[in-house]
């Protein structure tokens, strides 16, 4: 059984679903940087059923390449000693006490409903 081997753009992604291709140490630095080619953008647009005109394809490729460069910068940061946080401001959410603040007005609401039976609202059947 032949496993799918991603090519080009997708082969350079760090994804646990695929075994990365065997690459020498010298070539590894080139693969660690994310880049994308215009023909790969065209293929992705076709698969996503997104129409990109010939005039715009260059601009789209540049914009996505810039985004991927920013991702490279983020991935280059050493975060080994950084403790995960839920909020960047170390704010603590103020919780209100769990007490009833409104009175039960079910009878008032059911009095103005079109159809009620045994405390339940009756509605027309919508699924047959």
Secondary structure, DSSP 8 states (H G I E B T S, - for coil): -------HHHHTS--TTS------HHHHHHHHS----HHHHHHHHHHTT----HHHHHHHHHHHHHHHHHHHHHHHS--TT----S-TT------------S---HHHHHHTSS-EETTEE-------
